[in-house]
Amino acid sequence: MSKIRSILDQQYPHFDHEKYPTVYEKAAMLWYFLTKNHCFVDGNKRVGFYAASILLKINGYSDNVDDDEAYAKAIQISCSQLTGKALDTYILELSHWLKERFPK
């Protein structure tokens, strides 16, 4: 449970400051870190994608994601080795990917 708490705490690295202000950035952050931090014995890529998807759906966004495309993106996330600014850039790029596939 501490890994999940750590992922959620990424949203507020400083008091009263959201690192990921848009719902798409929040979804991208969840997908990335749930996939990479291996919170579960199995299914981390699925859990990451579904957490992002559910967050967007409960906020009124539609799901237009092709399963094969989502799988390919999940594999890309799991193979990534990013830190610092490169990671921040990737989260932003992933949020744009989600925005294209989850319209309002």
C-alpha positions in Angstrom: 0.0 0.0 0.0 2.9 2.4 0.6 3.8 2.2 -3.1 0.3 3.4 -4.0 0.5 6.1 -1.4 3.8 7.2 -2.8 2.3 7.4 -6.3 -0.6 9.5 -5.1 1.8 11.8 -3.2 3.6 12.7 -6.5 0.7 15.0 -7.2 1.7 17.4 -4.4 5.5 17.6 -4.3 5.2 21.0 -2.5 2.5 22.2 -0.1 -0.6 23.4 -2.0 1.0 22.9 -5.4 -0.4 20.4 -8.0 2.4 19.0 -10.1 -0.2 17.6 -12.6 -2.9 20.2 -12.8 -5.1 18.8 -15.6 -7.2 15.6 -15.4 -5.2 14.3 -18.4 -1.9 14.8 -16.6 -3.3 13.2 -13.5 -4.4 10.2 -15.6 -1.0 10.0 -17.3 0.8 10.1 -14.0 -1.3 7.3 -12.6 -0.8 5.2 -15.7 2.9 5.7 -15.7 3.6 5.2 -12.0 1.2 2.3 -11.4 2.9 0.6 -14.4 6.5 1.4 -13.3 6.3 1.0 -9.5 5.2 -2.6 -9.6 2.6 -2.2 -6.8 1.2 -5.6 -7.6 2.6 -9.1 -8.3 0.9 -9.1 -11.7 -1.2 -6.8 -13.9 0.6 -3.5 -13.3 0.2 -2.4 -16.9 -3.5 -3.2 -16.9 -4.1 -1.6 -13.5 -2.2 1.5 -14.7 -4.2 1.9 -17.9 -7.6 1.1 -16.2 -6.9 3.6 -13.4 -6.2 6.3 -16.0 -9.2 5.3 -18.0 -11.6 5.2 -15.0 -10.3 8.6 -13.8 -11.1 10.1 -17.2 -14.5 8.4 -17.5 -15.7 9.5 -14.0 -14.8 13.0 -15.1 -17.0 12.8 -18.2 -14.6 11.8 -20.9 -15.4 9.2 -23.6 -13.2 6.2 -24.3 -12.0 5.9 -28.0 -8.9 3.8 -27.3 -8.1 0.9 -29.5 -7.0 -2.1 -27.3 -3.9 -2.9 -29.4 -2.8 0.8 -29.3 -3.3 0.9 -25.5 -1.4 -2.3 -25.1 1.5 -0.9 -27.2 1.6 2.3 -25.1 1.6 0.2 -21.9 4.5 -1.8 -23.1 6.3 1.4 -24.1 5.7 2.8 -20.6 6.9 -0.4 -18.9 10.2 -0.4 -20.9 10.9 3.3 -20.3 13.8 4.4 -18.1 13.1 8.1 -17.4 14.0 10.5 -14.6 13.8 14.2 -14.0 12.9 16.5 -16.8 12.7 13.6 -19.3 10.1 12.0 -17.1 8.1 15.2 -16.7 8.1 15.6 -20.5 7.0 12.0 -21.0 4.1 12.5 -18.6 3.0 15.6 -20.5 3.3 13.7 -23.9 1.3 10.8 -22.4 -1.4 13.2 -21.3 -1.7 14.5 -24.9 -1.9 10.9 -26.1 -4.8 10.4 -23.6 -6.5 13.6 -24.6 -6.6 12.5 -28.2 -8.3 9.2 -27.2 -10.6 10.4 -24.4 -12.6 13.4 -25.8 -15.0 15.3 -23.6 
